[in-house]
Amino acid sequence: MAAELVEAKNMVMSFRVSDLQMLLGFVGRSKSGLKHELVTRALQLVQFDCSPEVFKKIKELYETRYAKKSSEASQPQPQQHRSPEALSIHSSYDRGSTVARTSISTPNIDYPALYGKYLNGLGRLPPKVVKPEVRLVKLPFYTTLDELLKPTELVPQNNEKLQESPCIFALTPRQVELIRNSRELQPGVKSVQVVLRICYTDTSSPQEDQYPPNIAVKVNHSYCSVPGYYPSNKPGVEPKRPCRPINLTHLMYLSAATNRITVTWGNYGKSYSVGLYLVRQMTSAELLQRLKTIGIKHPELCKALVKEKLRLDPDSEIATTGVRVSLICPLVKMRLSVPCRAETCAHLQCFDAVFYLQMNEKKPTWMCPVCDKPAPYDQLIIDGLLSKILTECEDADEIEYLVDGSWCPIRAEKERSCSPQCPILVLGSSDVNGLLPTPNGNSENGKATADVVDLTLDSSSSEEEDEEDEEEDDDDDGPQPKRRCSYEKGLVSAC
């Protein structure tokens, strides 16, 4: 077996770009890149997955190439068209380049002039255009330790809508130790992980993770769970899928054995690339501690920013004398503990870094809750001035910055409640301690009496009684007293 591996490696080393592309296309791997990249990819294939079919294909390509070369060499060439200079140029050009050979058949060629176009026997060919590589955005909760597989394009092998792309690799002993010795974030989940990231094949800018349709990831003999869709409560809005790195660690062989990863994806016109990385997953508490260490903005710098915000604009007709800032976090409606905002934000209002990091740990959006603009972790700062104000001002929920950079608390005025300063009507016994006689009332034995309206009667009943009294007055000769119950009442001050 070792002899076959050595033989296969030697064959691969002698391949041209076209041969390497045919070999890599045969096993479903990417055929793009420079020649040394293709050679490296093919050698990894031989080292870790040299199946009988692959070895047969390598041997077939090797024999086809050298059989064609030997047949071309056996054909006689016209002697008048061959010269030492031409032979030297032809052979060196053939060895040093992958461009198709051109035969020299014109008898009136200026060979010294032609030879002067070459340097050290190698053709001065146009410089190769280096294709830019696909880059993925940095994720705050993942620190990259090793790049196991550079972003490689998923190449469809046929016209079917559902495609499969295999990938084979092995971990080094050092990488295995890093995984085994890492702490557990939760039962069964290590902090050092092998993750698969997928994005669009776009080299113009760093790409965010983006899954292709109908994605499925198989590691060795088991399928790996892929994040599902978030349900949408809005009508007509499609549910979104959180595209995150896919953790493959729990399904991999943590040994020298090779691991086989198969990505199943839907081929619907868009091009995707996949990459494998050894990462260390961070927690929100670790990111908060890092932010407290390197992300605090000095109070004097924050004060200068306040002055800049409130500086008088000569073109403005309205002079701004101050700006109010709330000490309540807009995320959780609680008092700020670690006031934070993005360096790119134009406002002075802060949000709490603790809750902001916890929120993005569960559902990463990295959007400012104040202005709804991007606020990535690398641009977050802790407001040193507002942190100082929070310790000095504990009895207010809002402050105002003044034009000179100073501040003052804004306290809500408490409403004063008191009873009305007027007498109230009391129903019941008139025997009230400390009661003073009314000016128009009659007093009997030191008690004051007053005529009051019985509030237990409604207006309709009162009108009916008045009508009955009038009828009785008409029938009788003399006036009759009204049917009212007189209670001895008193007026008591409310205060």
C-alpha positions in Angstrom: 0.0 0.0 0.0 2.8 2.4 0.8 4.4 1.7 -2.5 1.1 2.5 -4.3 0.9 5.8 -2.4 4.4 6.8 -3.4 3.7 5.9 -7.0 0.4 7.8 -7.0 2.1 10.9 -5.5 4.8 10.8 -8.2 2.2 10.6 -10.9 0.3 13.5 -9.5 3.5 15.6 -9.3 4.0 15.2 -13.0 0.4 16.2 -13.9 -0.4 19.3 -15.8 -3.2 21.7 -14.8 -5.7 20.0 -17.1 -4.9 16.6 -15.6 -5.2 17.9 -12.0 -8.6 19.5 -12.8 -9.9 16.2 -14.3 -8.7 14.3 -11.2 -10.3 16.8 -8.8 -13.5 17.0 -10.8 -13.7 13.2 -10.7 -13.9 13.2 -6.9 -16.1 16.3 -6.7 -13.6 18.8 -5.4 -12.9 22.3 -6.5 -11.0 22.7 -9.8 -10.3 26.4 -9.5 -7.0 27.9 -8.3 -3.3 28.0 -9.2 -1.3 25.0 -10.2 0.4 24.6 -6.8 -3.0 24.8 -5.1 -4.3 22.1 -7.4 -1.3 19.9 -6.7 -1.7 20.4 -2.9 -5.3 19.4 -3.1 -4.6 16.4 -5.2 -1.8 15.2 -2.9 -4.2 15.5 0.1 -6.6 13.4 -1.8 -3.9 10.7 -2.4 -2.8 10.9 1.2 -6.2 10.6 2.9 -8.6 9.0 0.4 -6.7 7.0 -2.1 -9.4 4.5 -2.9 -9.0 2.0 -5.7 -11.2 4.1 -8.0 -9.0 7.2 -7.4 -5.8 5.3 -7.9 -7.2 3.9 -11.1 -8.1 7.3 -12.3 -4.6 8.7 -11.5 -3.0 5.9 -13.4 -5.3 6.3 -16.4 -4.5 10.1 -16.6 -0.8 9.4 -16.3 -0.8 6.7 -19.0 -3.0 8.8 -21.3 -0.7 11.8 -21.0 2.6 10.0 -21.6 1.2 7.8 -24.3 0.2 11.0 -26.2 3.6 12.5 -25.6 5.5 9.4 -26.8 3.4 9.3 -30.0 4.1 13.0 -30.7 7.8 12.4 -30.1 7.9 9.4 -32.5 6.5 11.4 -35.4 9.4 12.6 -37.8 9.7 16.3 -38.1 11.0 18.1 -41.3 14.7 18.6 -40.9 14.7 22.0 -42.6 12.5 23.3 -39.9 14.5 22.1 -36.9 17.5 23.8 -35.4 19.3 23.7 -32.1 17.8 27.0 -31.1 14.3 25.9 -31.9 14.7 22.6 -30.1 16.0 24.3 -27.0 13.2 26.8 -27.0 10.5 24.2 -27.7 11.6 21.8 -24.9 12.1 24.5 -22.2 8.8 26.1 -23.1 7.1 22.8 -22.7 8.6 22.1 -19.3 8.0 25.5 -17.8 4.5 26.3 -18.9 1.0 24.8 -19.0 0.1 26.6 -22.2 -0.4 24.5 -25.3 2.7 24.1 -27.5 3.1 25.8 -30.8 5.1 24.2 -33.7 7.7 26.3 -35.5 7.2 25.6 -39.2 8.2 28.8 -40.9 11.6 28.4 -42.6 12.4 32.2 -42.6 12.4 32.6 -38.8 15.0 34.9 -37.1 16.0 32.4 -34.4 18.4 34.7 -32.5 15.6 37.4 -32.4 13.2 34.7 -31.2 15.6 33.4 -28.6 16.1 36.9 -27.3 12.4 36.9 -26.2 13.2 34.2 -23.6 15.1 34.4 -20.4 17.2 31.4 -19.2 15.4 29.2 -21.7 11.9 30.0 -20.3 9.3 32.0 -22.1 8.4 35.4 -20.9 4.7 34.7 -20.7 2.2 37.2 -19.4 1.9 37.2 -15.7 -0.7 35.0 -14.3 -3.8 36.6 -12.9 -4.2 35.7 -9.3 -7.9 35.2 -8.5 -9.0 36.8 -5.2 -10.1 34.4 -2.6 -13.5 34.2 -0.9 -13.3 35.7 2.6 -15.8 35.3 5.4 -16.6 37.9 8.0 -15.1 37.6 11.4 -17.6 36.4 14.1 -17.1 37.9 17.6 -18.2 34.7 19.3 -15.6 32.5 17.4 -11.8 32.9 17.5 -10.2 31.1 14.6 -7.3 28.8 15.6 -6.6 26.9 12.3 -8.0 27.0 8.8 -8.6 23.3 7.9 -10.0 24.0 4.4 -10.0 27.3 2.6 -13.3 28.5 1.2 -13.8 26.2 -1.8 -16.6 26.5 -4.4 -19.3 23.9 -4.5 -19.1 22.7 -8.1 -22.2 20.8 -9.5 -21.3 17.5 -11.1 -24.4 17.2 -13.3 -27.7 18.9 -14.1 -29.6 17.6 -11.1 -31.1 20.0 -8.7 -29.7 18.2 -5.7 -25.9 17.9 -5.6 -23.4 16.3 -3.2 -19.9 17.5 -2.6 -17.6 15.4 -0.5 -14.6 16.6 1.6 -12.0 14.5 3.3 -9.5 15.6 5.9 -7.7 14.5 9.1 -6.9 16.4 12.3 -3.3 16.7 13.5 -2.4 15.4 17.0 -2.1 19.0 18.3 -5.6 19.9 17.0 -7.0 16.7 18.7 -5.5 17.7 22.0 -6.9 21.2 21.8 -10.4 19.8 21.3 -10.1 17.2 24.1 -8.6 19.6 26.6 -11.0 22.4 26.0 -13.7 23.2 28.5 -17.3 22.4 28.0 -19.7 25.3 27.3 -22.6 22.9 28.1 -22.8 19.1 28.4 -21.5 17.6 25.1 -20.4 21.0 23.6 -16.7 21.8 23.7 -15.4 25.3 23.4 -12.8 24.3 20.8 -14.8 23.1 17.7 -14.5 22.1 14.1 -17.1 24.2 12.3 -18.3 24.3 8.7 -19.1 27.8 7.2 -20.9 28.4 4.0 -21.3 31.6 2.0 -21.8 33.0 -1.4 -18.9 32.7 -3.8 -18.2 36.5 -3.9 -14.7 37.9 -3.7 -15.7 41.6 -3.7 -16.0 41.8 0.1 -16.1 39.6 3.2 -19.1 37.4 3.1 -21.6 36.5 5.8 -22.7 33.0 6.4 -25.4 31.9 3.9 -26.8 28.4 3.5 -27.8 27.1 0.1 -31.3 25.6 -0.3 -31.9 22.0 0.7 -28.7 21.9 2.7 -27.8 18.7 4.6 -24.4 18.0 6.2 -23.2 14.4 6.8 -20.2 13.7 8.9 -18.8 10.2 8.5 -21.9 8.2 8.9 -24.3 10.6 10.7 -26.2 13.7 9.6 -25.4 16.9 11.5 -28.2 19.2 12.7 -28.5 22.5 10.9 -30.2 25.5 12.4 -33.9 25.7 11.4 -36.1 28.6 10.4 -37.4 31.4 12.7 -41.2 31.5 12.3 -42.6 34.7 11.0 -45.7 36.3 12.5 -46.2 38.8 9.7 -48.4 37.7 6.8 -46.6 37.4 3.5 -43.1 37.4 5.1 -41.0 34.3 4.6 -39.4 32.7 7.7 -35.7 33.4 8.1 -33.0 30.9 8.9 -30.1 31.9 11.2 -27.0 31.1 9.1 -24.3 30.2 11.7 -21.2 28.0 11.7 -22.2 24.4 11.9 -20.5 22.5 14.7 -19.2 19.1 13.5 -17.0 18.2 16.5 -19.3 15.7 18.2 -19.5 13.5 15.0 -15.8 13.5 14.1 -13.1 11.0 14.8 -10.7 12.6 17.3 -7.8 10.6 16.1 -5.5 10.2 13.1 -8.3 8.7 11.2 -9.7 10.6 8.2 -13.1 12.3 8.4 -15.4 12.4 5.5 -17.9 15.4 5.2 -20.6 15.4 2.5 -22.5 18.6 1.9 -25.8 18.1 0.1 -27.1 21.3 -1.5 -29.6 22.6 -4.0 -28.2 23.8 -7.4 -30.5 26.7 -8.3 -28.1 29.0 -10.1 -26.2 30.7 -7.2 -22.7 29.7 -6.3 -21.6 28.8 -2.8 -18.3 28.1 -1.1 -17.6 26.1 2.0 -14.7 26.3 4.5 -13.6 24.3 7.5 -12.1 26.0 10.6 -10.9 25.0 14.0 -12.3 27.7 16.3 -12.7 28.5 20.0 -16.3 29.6 20.9 -16.6 32.5 23.2 -19.3 33.4 25.7 -21.0 36.8 26.2 -19.3 37.0 29.6 -15.9 36.6 28.0 -16.7 39.3 25.4 -17.9 41.6 28.1 -14.7 41.2 30.0 -12.6 41.9 26.9 -14.7 45.0 26.2 -14.1 46.2 29.8 -10.4 45.7 29.3 -9.8 47.3 25.9 -13.0 49.2 25.1 -13.4 51.9 27.7 -13.4 55.5 26.4 -11.9 58.0 28.7 -14.3 60.4 30.4 -12.5 63.4 29.1 -12.8 62.2 25.5 -16.5 61.6 26.1 -16.8 65.1 27.5 -15.1 66.5 24.4 -17.6 64.6 22.3 -20.5 66.2 24.2 -19.1 69.7 23.6 -18.7 68.9 19.9 -22.4 67.8 19.8 -23.6 71.0 21.5 -21.3 73.4 19.7 -23.2 76.4 18.3 -23.8 76.1 14.6 -23.6 79.6 13.0 -26.0 78.5 10.2 -28.6 77.3 12.6 -31.3 79.7 13.9 -32.0 77.6 17.0 -29.2 77.4 19.7 -29.0 74.0 21.5 -28.3 74.6 25.1 -28.4 70.9 26.2 -29.2 67.4 25.3 -31.0 64.9 27.5 -29.7 61.3 28.0 -31.7 58.6 29.7 -30.1 56.3 32.3 -32.5 53.5 31.4 -31.4 50.9 28.9 -33.7 50.8 25.8 -33.4 47.1 25.6 -34.7 45.9 29.0 -36.0 49.2 30.5 -33.7 48.9 33.4 -31.0 51.2 34.8 -27.8 51.0 32.9 -24.9 49.1 34.4 -22.3 49.1 31.6 -23.2 52.1 29.3 -22.2 51.2 25.7 -22.7 52.3 22.2 -21.0 51.9 18.8 -18.2 54.3 17.8 -20.0 55.0 14.6 -23.2 56.0 16.2 -24.1 59.7 16.1 -26.1 59.8 19.4 -25.0 60.0 23.0 -27.6 57.7 24.3 -26.2 54.3 25.5 -27.5 50.8 25.9 -26.4 48.2 28.4 -23.5 46.0 27.1 -24.4 43.1 29.2 -27.9 42.6 27.7 -26.7 43.6 24.2 -24.1 40.8 24.2 -26.5 38.2 25.7 -29.1 39.1 23.0 -26.6 38.7 20.2 -25.3 35.5 21.6 -28.7 33.9 21.1 -29.7 35.7 17.9 -26.8 37.7 16.3 -28.0 40.8 14.6 -25.5 43.4 15.9 -27.9 46.3 15.4 -28.0 49.4 17.6 -31.3 49.5 19.6 -31.2 53.3 19.6 -30.6 54.2 15.9 -31.2 50.8 14.3 -27.8 50.9 12.5 -25.0 48.3 12.5 -23.2 48.2 15.8 -20.7 45.3 15.5 -18.6 44.2 18.5 -15.3 45.6 17.1 -16.9 49.1 17.1 -18.4 49.0 20.6 -17.1 51.4 23.3 -17.9 51.9 27.0 -18.8 55.5 27.8 -16.5 56.4 30.6 -18.3 59.7 31.4 -21.7 58.1 31.7 -20.2 55.3 33.8 -19.0 57.9 36.2 -22.4 59.7 36.2 -24.2 56.5 37.0 -22.2 56.1 40.2 -22.7 59.7 41.3 -26.3 60.1 40.3 -28.4 57.3 41.9 -31.7 59.1 42.4 -32.5 60.2 38.8 -33.3 58.3 35.6 -32.3 61.1 33.2 -29.6 63.7 32.9 -28.9 66.7 30.7 -25.6 67.5 29.2 -24.8 71.2 29.0 -22.8 73.1 26.4 -19.7 73.3 28.6 -19.6 69.5 29.0 -21.1 69.5 32.5 -24.3 67.7 33.4 -27.2 68.0 35.7 -29.8 65.4 36.9 -33.4 65.7 35.9 -35.7 64.5 38.7 -39.4 64.1 38.2 -41.4 66.4 40.5 -43.6 64.4 42.9 -47.3 65.3 42.9 -48.5 66.8 46.1 -51.8 65.4 47.2 -54.1 67.3 49.7 -57.8 67.4 50.6 -59.9 70.3 49.4 -60.1 73.3 51.9 -63.9 73.4 52.0 -66.7 72.1 54.3 -68.3 68.8 53.4 -71.8 67.7 54.0 -72.1 65.0 56.7 -75.2 62.8 56.9 -76.1 61.3 60.2 -76.2 62.4 63.9 -75.4 66.0 64.6 -73.8 65.1 67.9 -70.3 65.9 66.8 -67.6 66.8 69.2 -66.3 70.4 68.8 -69.1 71.4 66.4 -69.7 75.1 66.1 -73.2 76.4 65.5 -73.9 77.7 62.0 -74.8 81.3 61.6 -78.4 80.7 60.4 -79.0 77.5 62.3 -81.1 77.0 65.5 -79.4 75.6 68.6 -81.0 73.5 71.2 -79.1 72.6 74.3 -75.9 73.6 72.7 -76.5 71.6 69.5 -76.7 73.1 66.1 -79.4 72.1 63.7 -79.6 72.7 60.0 -82.0 71.8 57.2 -80.3 69.6 54.6 -81.4 67.7 51.5 -81.6 64.0 51.8 -79.1 62.8 49.2 -80.7 59.3 49.3 -83.6 60.7 47.2 -83.3 61.2 43.5 -84.6 64.1 41.6 -87.7 62.3 40.2 -88.9 61.3 43.7 -88.3 64.8 45.0 -90.5 66.2 42.2 -93.3 63.7 42.8 -93.3 64.6 46.5 -93.6 68.3 45.6 -96.6 67.6 43.3 -98.3 65.7 46.1 -97.7 68.5 48.5 -99.2 71.0 46.1 -102.4 68.9 45.7 -102.8 68.6 49.4 -102.4 72.4 49.7 -105.3 72.8 47.3 -107.6 70.4 49.1 -106.9 71.8 52.6 -107.7 75.2 53.8 -104.4 75.8 55.5 -100.8 75.2 54.5 -99.5 71.8 55.4 -95.8 71.0 56.3 -93.8 69.3 53.6 -92.9 65.6 54.1 -89.3 66.0 54.8 -87.3 64.4 57.5 -85.1 67.0 59.2 -81.9 65.7 60.5 -79.6 67.5 62.8 -76.5 68.0 60.7 -73.1 69.5 61.1 -70.3 70.7 58.9 -66.8 69.3 59.6 -63.6 70.7 58.1 -61.8 68.3 55.8 -58.4 69.4 56.9 
